[in-house]
Amino acid sequence: MHSAALKISLLSAVVLSGALCSAPALDWREYSTGQSKALYGVTYGNGRYLAVGSGGAVVQSPDGASWTQLTSFTDLNLRGVAFGANAFVAISGFGNGDIWRSADGSSWTKITSPASTVFNRLRFINGRFLVVGQSQAIISSQDGVNWQVWSEKPGNDAFLYDIAYGNGIYAAVGKRMDGNAFVMRSADGGQTWTETALNLQGDLKGVAWGNGLFVAAGGNEAGEGALLTSADGLTWNLASSTLEYIPEGVIYDSGLFAVFSSNILLSEDGMQWTAQSTPIKPFYAMCRAQGKFTAVGYRGAALQSSLASSGPGIYANGFENSIELSPSDTLDISVAMNAGQYAGINADWWVLALPGSGNRWYGLGSSGQWYDFAAGDLPACRPAL
Protein backbone atom coordinates (compact mmCIF):
# COMPACT_ATOMS: atom_id res chain seq x y z
CA MET A 1 0.00 0.00 0.00
CA HIS A 2 2.81 2.41 0.93
CA SER A 3 6.49 2.27 0.09
CA ALA A 4 7.50 3.74 3.46
CA ALA A 5 7.94 1.69 6.61
CA LEU A 6 4.85 1.20 8.72
CA LYS A 7 4.51 1.59 12.45
CA ILE A 8 2.15 -1.11 13.71
CA SER A 9 0.15 -0.48 16.87
CA LEU A 10 -2.01 -3.05 18.65
CA LEU A 11 -5.13 -2.03 20.50
CA SER A 12 -7.50 -4.10 22.61
CA ALA A 13 -10.49 -3.36 24.76
CA VAL A 14 -12.35 -5.58 27.18
CA VAL A 15 -16.05 -4.75 27.08
CA LEU A 16 -18.52 -5.51 29.87
CA SER A 17 -22.15 -4.41 29.41
CA GLY A 18 -20.99 -1.89 26.84
CA ALA A 19 -18.53 -0.14 29.16
CA LEU A 20 -14.75 -0.24 29.35
CA CYS A 21 -13.54 -2.27 32.32
CA SER A 22 -10.61 -0.47 33.96
CA ALA A 23 -9.14 -3.44 35.85
CA PRO A 24 -10.27 -6.60 37.61
CA ALA A 25 -11.11 -6.82 41.28
CA LEU A 26 -8.76 -9.52 42.55
CA ASP A 27 -8.87 -11.72 45.61
CA TRP A 28 -6.23 -10.81 48.21
CA ARG A 29 -4.83 -12.77 51.12
CA GLU A 30 -2.62 -11.58 53.96
CA TYR A 31 0.32 -13.69 55.13
CA SER A 32 2.74 -13.55 58.03
CA THR A 33 6.43 -13.14 57.23
CA GLY A 34 7.40 -13.92 60.83
CA GLN A 35 8.94 -10.45 60.97
CA SER A 36 7.57 -7.72 63.27
CA LYS A 37 9.60 -4.92 61.69
CA ALA A 38 8.38 -2.84 58.77
CA LEU A 39 9.34 -4.08 55.30
CA TYR A 40 10.18 -1.36 52.77
CA GLY A 41 11.22 -3.30 49.67
CA VAL A 42 10.29 -6.49 47.83
CA THR A 43 11.42 -8.13 44.60
CA TYR A 44 11.43 -11.50 42.84
CA GLY A 45 14.36 -13.29 41.24
CA ASN A 46 16.06 -16.66 40.99
CA GLY A 47 12.86 -18.40 42.04
CA ARG A 48 12.29 -16.47 45.26
CA TYR A 49 10.71 -13.36 46.70
CA LEU A 50 13.04 -11.26 48.82
CA ALA A 51 11.86 -8.48 51.15
CA VAL A 52 13.95 -6.09 53.26
CA GLY A 53 13.18 -3.49 55.89
CA SER A 54 13.73 -1.82 59.23
CA GLY A 55 16.82 -2.73 61.24
CA GLY A 56 18.23 -4.80 58.40
CA ALA A 57 15.31 -7.25 58.31
CA VAL A 58 15.47 -9.77 55.42
CA VAL A 59 12.84 -12.40 54.61
CA GLN A 60 12.38 -14.72 51.65
CA SER A 61 9.64 -16.86 50.15
CA PRO A 62 9.31 -19.26 47.21
CA ASP A 63 5.68 -18.27 46.58
CA GLY A 64 4.82 -15.10 48.52
CA ALA A 65 2.82 -17.10 51.07
CA SER A 66 5.37 -19.06 53.14
CA TRP A 67 8.13 -16.80 54.45
CA THR A 68 11.37 -17.44 56.36
CA GLN A 69 13.71 -14.98 58.01
CA LEU A 70 17.31 -14.69 56.81
CA THR A 71 20.36 -13.53 58.75
CA SER A 72 20.66 -9.74 58.59
CA PHE A 73 23.78 -8.36 56.94
CA THR A 74 23.36 -4.88 58.49
CA ASP A 75 21.47 -3.19 61.31
CA LEU A 76 20.63 -0.19 59.12
CA ASN A 77 17.13 0.35 57.78
CA LEU A 78 16.97 -1.11 54.28
CA ARG A 79 14.86 1.03 51.96
CA GLY A 80 14.74 -1.12 48.86
CA VAL A 81 15.77 -4.25 47.02
CA ALA A 82 15.74 -5.18 43.32
CA PHE A 83 16.76 -8.10 41.15
CA GLY A 84 18.52 -7.75 37.81
CA ALA A 85 21.65 -8.79 35.93
CA ASN A 86 21.49 -12.11 37.85
CA ALA A 87 21.93 -10.40 41.22
CA PHE A 88 20.02 -8.88 44.12
CA VAL A 89 20.89 -5.32 45.18
CA ALA A 90 19.75 -3.64 48.41
CA ILE A 91 20.09 -0.06 49.68
CA SER A 92 19.92 1.59 53.09
CA GLY A 93 17.93 4.72 53.83
CA PHE A 94 20.38 6.39 56.18
CA GLY A 95 24.06 7.19 56.42
CA ASN A 96 26.10 7.68 53.29
CA GLY A 97 23.92 5.77 50.88
CA ASP A 98 25.01 2.19 51.52
CA ILE A 99 24.64 -0.49 48.81
CA TRP A 100 24.90 -4.27 49.03
CA ARG A 101 24.92 -6.94 46.32
CA SER A 102 24.16 -10.67 46.46
CA ALA A 103 24.07 -13.43 43.86
CA ASP A 104 21.79 -15.66 45.93
CA GLY A 105 19.97 -13.36 48.37
CA SER A 106 21.82 -14.90 51.34
CA SER A 107 25.47 -13.80 51.15
CA TRP A 108 25.90 -10.06 50.69
CA THR A 109 28.85 -7.84 49.78
CA LYS A 110 28.96 -4.13 50.55
CA ILE A 111 29.54 -2.00 47.46
CA THR A 112 31.18 1.42 47.36
CA SER A 113 28.61 4.09 46.61
CA PRO A 114 29.53 7.16 44.54
CA ALA A 115 26.94 9.31 46.34
CA SER A 116 26.91 10.46 49.97
CA THR A 117 23.24 11.01 50.64
CA VAL A 118 20.03 9.40 51.88
CA PHE A 119 18.57 6.86 49.44
CA ASN A 120 14.82 6.45 48.97
CA ARG A 121 14.14 3.86 46.27
CA LEU A 122 15.88 1.31 44.09
CA ARG A 123 14.65 0.08 40.71
CA PHE A 124 15.92 -2.21 37.96
CA ILE A 125 14.62 -0.70 34.73
CA ASN A 126 15.88 -0.45 31.16
CA GLY A 127 18.66 -2.95 31.90
CA ARG A 128 20.17 -1.11 34.86
CA PHE A 129 19.85 -0.50 38.59
CA LEU A 130 18.79 3.05 39.47
CA VAL A 131 18.76 4.61 42.94
CA VAL A 132 17.19 7.96 43.83
CA GLY A 133 17.38 9.99 47.01
CA GLN A 134 18.04 13.27 48.79
CA SER A 135 19.91 16.13 47.10
CA GLN A 136 18.28 15.10 43.79
CA ALA A 137 20.64 12.13 43.71
CA ILE A 138 20.35 9.56 40.91
CA ILE A 139 22.97 6.85 40.56
CA SER A 140 23.14 4.07 38.00
CA SER A 141 24.74 0.65 37.54
CA GLN A 142 24.36 -2.14 34.99
CA ASP A 143 25.76 -4.86 37.26
CA GLY A 144 25.21 -3.60 40.81
CA VAL A 145 28.97 -3.34 41.35
CA ASN A 146 30.15 -0.36 39.32
CA TRP A 147 28.09 2.78 39.90
CA GLN A 148 28.08 6.25 38.40
CA VAL A 149 26.38 9.47 39.46
CA TRP A 150 23.76 10.77 37.03
CA SER A 151 22.60 13.62 39.27
CA GLU A 152 23.46 15.01 42.69
CA LYS A 153 23.27 18.47 44.23
CA PRO A 154 24.96 18.39 47.67
CA GLY A 155 23.34 20.78 50.12
CA ASN A 156 20.04 20.70 48.25
CA ASP A 157 17.35 19.16 50.43
CA ALA A 158 15.04 18.28 47.54
CA PHE A 159 14.08 14.60 47.65
CA LEU A 160 13.59 12.17 44.80
CA TYR A 161 11.36 9.24 45.70
CA ASP A 162 11.12 7.15 42.53
CA ILE A 163 12.15 6.86 38.89
CA ALA A 164 10.69 5.28 35.75
CA TYR A 165 11.67 4.81 32.12
CA GLY A 166 9.58 4.75 28.96
CA ASN A 167 9.67 5.86 25.33
CA GLY A 168 13.34 6.88 25.64
CA ILE A 169 12.66 9.11 28.67
CA TYR A 170 13.65 8.81 32.32
CA ALA A 171 11.33 10.58 34.78
CA ALA A 172 12.15 10.93 38.48
CA VAL A 173 9.63 12.38 40.94
CA GLY A 174 9.87 13.96 44.37
CA LYS A 175 9.46 17.06 46.49
CA ARG A 176 11.36 20.35 46.35
CA MET A 177 12.47 22.50 49.27
CA ASP A 178 9.55 24.89 48.65
CA GLY A 179 7.14 22.03 49.36
CA ASN A 180 6.00 21.53 45.77
CA ALA A 181 6.14 18.24 43.95
CA PHE A 182 8.48 18.17 40.96
CA VAL A 183 9.75 15.97 38.15
CA MET A 184 13.25 15.53 36.78
CA ARG A 185 13.39 14.37 33.14
CA SER A 186 16.15 13.09 30.87
CA ALA A 187 15.82 12.21 27.20
CA ASP A 188 19.51 11.45 26.58
CA GLY A 189 20.17 8.40 28.72
CA GLY A 190 20.63 10.25 32.00
CA GLN A 191 23.35 12.64 30.83
CA THR A 192 21.35 15.84 31.27
CA TRP A 193 18.24 16.55 33.35
CA THR A 194 15.55 19.21 33.31
CA GLU A 195 13.23 20.06 36.22
CA THR A 196 9.50 20.71 36.08
CA ALA A 197 7.64 22.09 39.11
CA LEU A 198 4.09 20.81 39.47
CA ASN A 199 1.03 22.55 40.87
CA LEU A 200 0.89 20.15 43.79
CA GLN A 201 1.85 21.20 47.32
CA GLY A 202 3.12 17.86 48.57
CA ASP A 203 5.04 14.75 47.56
CA LEU A 204 5.14 12.47 44.56
CA LYS A 205 6.11 9.12 46.08
CA GLY A 206 6.05 6.90 43.00
CA VAL A 207 6.10 6.82 39.21
CA ALA A 208 5.75 4.08 36.60
CA TRP A 209 5.56 3.83 32.80
CA GLY A 210 3.05 1.69 30.95
CA ASN A 211 0.44 1.78 28.21
CA GLY A 212 2.11 4.87 26.69
CA LEU A 213 1.90 6.89 29.92
CA PHE A 214 3.84 7.87 32.98
CA VAL A 215 1.63 7.58 36.06
CA ALA A 216 2.82 9.41 39.19
CA ALA A 217 1.32 8.91 42.65
CA GLY A 218 1.52 11.13 45.70
CA GLY A 219 -0.45 13.52 47.84
CA ASN A 220 -0.80 16.95 49.37
CA GLU A 221 -0.17 18.27 52.85
CA ALA A 222 -3.85 17.85 53.74
CA GLY A 223 -3.41 14.08 53.51
CA GLU A 224 -5.26 13.71 50.21
CA GLY A 225 -3.87 11.35 47.59
CA ALA A 226 -3.38 12.31 43.95
CA LEU A 227 -2.55 10.61 40.66
CA LEU A 228 -1.01 12.39 37.66
CA THR A 229 -0.33 11.21 34.11
CA SER A 230 2.01 12.32 31.35
CA ALA A 231 2.84 11.04 27.89
CA ASP A 232 6.22 12.78 27.70
CA GLY A 233 7.33 13.53 31.27
CA LEU A 234 6.94 17.27 30.62
CA THR A 235 3.21 17.97 30.66
CA TRP A 236 1.34 16.40 33.57
CA ASN A 237 -2.41 16.09 34.03
CA LEU A 238 -4.30 15.39 37.23
CA ALA A 239 -6.00 12.01 36.88
CA SER A 240 -7.47 11.91 40.39
CA SER A 241 -7.29 14.05 43.52
CA THR A 242 -9.85 12.23 45.63
CA LEU A 243 -7.84 9.26 46.91
CA GLU A 244 -8.58 8.33 50.48
CA TYR A 245 -4.93 7.61 51.27
CA ILE A 246 -1.65 9.07 50.05
CA PRO A 247 0.00 6.43 47.84
CA GLU A 248 3.39 5.02 48.79
CA GLY A 249 4.15 4.10 45.18
CA VAL A 250 3.00 2.73 41.85
CA ILE A 251 4.21 -0.09 39.59
CA TYR A 252 3.29 -1.34 36.11
CA ASP A 253 3.59 -4.90 34.90
CA SER A 254 1.94 -6.98 32.17
CA GLY A 255 -0.84 -4.56 31.37
CA LEU A 256 -1.76 -3.34 34.86
CA PHE A 257 -0.86 -0.33 36.98
CA ALA A 258 -0.99 -0.88 40.74
CA VAL A 259 -1.02 1.95 43.29
CA PHE A 260 -0.30 0.87 46.85
CA SER A 261 -0.56 2.41 50.31
CA SER A 262 -3.20 1.70 52.96
CA ASN A 263 -5.34 0.44 50.11
CA ILE A 264 -4.57 -0.84 46.61
CA LEU A 265 -5.90 0.40 43.26
CA LEU A 266 -5.53 -1.29 39.85
CA SER A 267 -5.87 0.20 36.38
CA GLU A 268 -5.23 -0.83 32.80
CA ASP A 269 -5.03 2.67 31.32
CA GLY A 270 -3.87 4.83 34.24
CA MET A 271 -7.16 6.74 34.17
CA GLN A 272 -9.87 4.38 35.41
CA TRP A 273 -9.06 2.66 38.70
CA THR A 274 -10.56 -0.26 40.58
CA ALA A 275 -10.23 -0.27 44.37
CA GLN A 276 -9.25 -3.62 45.80
CA SER A 277 -10.69 -5.16 48.93
CA THR A 278 -7.61 -5.42 51.15
CA PRO A 279 -6.72 -4.96 54.84
CA ILE A 280 -6.39 -1.27 55.75
CA LYS A 281 -2.76 -1.02 56.75
CA PRO A 282 0.28 0.65 55.15
CA PHE A 283 2.03 -1.31 52.41
CA TYR A 284 5.34 0.25 51.42
CA ALA A 285 6.48 -1.83 48.43
CA MET A 286 5.05 -4.10 45.76
CA CYS A 287 6.18 -6.34 42.92
CA ARG A 288 4.45 -8.63 40.44
CA ALA A 289 5.70 -12.15 39.72
CA GLN A 290 4.24 -15.58 38.99
CA GLY A 291 1.14 -13.76 37.73
CA LYS A 292 0.40 -12.26 41.16
CA PHE A 293 0.92 -8.96 42.97
CA THR A 294 2.82 -9.17 46.27
CA ALA A 295 3.02 -6.25 48.70
CA VAL A 296 4.89 -5.84 52.00
CA GLY A 297 4.71 -3.23 54.72
CA TYR A 298 3.70 -2.43 58.26
CA ARG A 299 5.11 -4.76 60.95
CA GLY A 300 6.23 -7.34 58.42
CA ALA A 301 2.84 -7.75 56.74
CA ALA A 302 2.71 -9.48 53.35
CA LEU A 303 -0.24 -9.36 50.97
CA GLN A 304 -0.72 -11.33 47.76
CA SER A 305 -3.36 -11.24 45.05
CA SER A 306 -4.98 -14.01 43.09
CA LEU A 307 -3.71 -14.55 39.54
CA ALA A 308 -3.98 -11.22 37.75
CA SER A 309 -4.85 -11.17 34.07
CA SER A 310 -5.03 -7.92 32.13
CA GLY A 311 -7.26 -9.45 29.45
CA PRO A 312 -6.41 -10.33 25.86
CA GLY A 313 -2.76 -10.15 24.84
CA ILE A 314 -2.09 -9.12 21.24
CA TYR A 315 1.34 -9.58 19.68
CA ALA A 316 2.88 -8.44 16.38
CA ASN A 317 5.80 -10.65 15.38
CA GLY A 318 6.01 -11.70 19.03
CA PHE A 319 6.07 -8.17 20.47
CA GLU A 320 3.47 -6.19 22.41
CA ASN A 321 2.71 -2.52 21.78
CA SER A 322 4.20 -0.97 18.61
CA ILE A 323 6.70 -2.25 16.04
CA GLU A 324 8.09 -0.88 12.78
CA LEU A 325 7.95 -2.84 9.51
CA SER A 326 9.54 -2.33 6.10
CA PRO A 327 7.45 -3.09 2.97
CA SER A 328 9.11 -6.50 2.56
CA ASP A 329 8.62 -7.59 6.19
CA THR A 330 6.08 -10.23 7.16
CA LEU A 331 3.46 -9.28 9.75
CA ASP A 332 2.29 -12.07 12.05
CA ILE A 333 -0.49 -11.26 14.52
CA SER A 334 -1.33 -13.55 17.43
CA VAL A 335 -4.03 -13.15 20.09
CA ALA A 336 -3.69 -14.77 23.51
CA MET A 337 -7.07 -14.49 25.21
CA ASN A 338 -5.81 -15.66 28.65
CA ALA A 339 -9.21 -14.77 30.05
CA GLY A 340 -8.57 -15.14 33.78
CA GLN A 341 -10.79 -12.62 35.53
CA TYR A 342 -12.32 -11.75 32.13
CA ALA A 343 -13.78 -15.19 31.38
CA GLY A 344 -17.03 -14.82 29.47
CA ILE A 345 -16.45 -11.16 28.59
CA ASN A 346 -16.37 -10.08 24.94
CA ALA A 347 -13.12 -8.63 23.60
CA ASP A 348 -12.61 -6.39 20.58
CA TRP A 349 -9.23 -5.82 18.97
CA TRP A 350 -7.73 -3.83 16.13
CA VAL A 351 -4.45 -3.63 14.21
CA LEU A 352 -3.51 -0.11 13.13
CA ALA A 353 -0.71 1.03 10.80
CA LEU A 354 0.84 4.48 10.40
CA PRO A 355 2.92 5.10 7.24
CA GLY A 356 6.36 6.38 8.13
CA SER A 357 5.85 9.82 6.58
CA GLY A 358 2.13 10.11 7.19
CA ASN A 359 -0.26 11.13 9.93
CA ARG A 360 -3.28 8.97 9.08
CA TRP A 361 -3.89 5.58 10.66
CA TYR A 362 -5.15 2.59 8.70
CA GLY A 363 -6.90 -0.48 10.11
CA LEU A 364 -6.35 -4.05 8.89
CA GLY A 365 -9.71 -5.62 8.03
CA SER A 366 -10.76 -9.26 8.13
CA SER A 367 -10.22 -9.59 4.36
CA GLY A 368 -6.61 -8.44 4.65
CA GLN A 369 -7.40 -4.98 3.26
CA TRP A 370 -6.39 -1.71 4.90
CA TYR A 371 -9.12 0.78 5.77
CA ASP A 372 -8.86 4.47 6.59
CA PHE A 373 -9.25 4.39 10.38
CA ALA A 374 -10.09 8.09 10.47
CA ALA A 375 -13.56 7.15 9.24
CA GLY A 376 -14.16 5.49 12.59
CA ASP A 377 -15.52 2.29 11.03
CA LEU A 378 -14.40 -0.05 13.80
CA PRO A 379 -16.20 -3.16 12.50
CA ALA A 380 -14.44 -2.87 9.14
CA CYS A 381 -11.07 -2.50 10.87
CA ARG A 382 -11.47 -5.58 13.05
CA PRO A 383 -9.48 -8.58 11.73
CA ALA A 384 -11.07 -11.99 11.93
CA LEU A 385 -9.85 -14.34 14.68
Helices and strands as residue ranges (DSSP letters): E 6-16, E 19-20, E 28-32, E 39-45, E 48-53, G 54-56, E 58-61, E 68-69, E 78-84, E 87-92, E 99-102, E 109-111, E 119-125, E 128-133, E 137-141, E 148-151, E 159-166, E 169-175, E 180-186, E 194-210, E 213-220, E 225-230, E 237-243, E 249-253, E 256-260, E 264-267, E 274-275, E 283-289, E 292-297, G 298-300, E 301-305, E 313-316, E 323-325, E 333-336, G 340-342, E 346-355, E 362-364, E 370-372, G 373-375
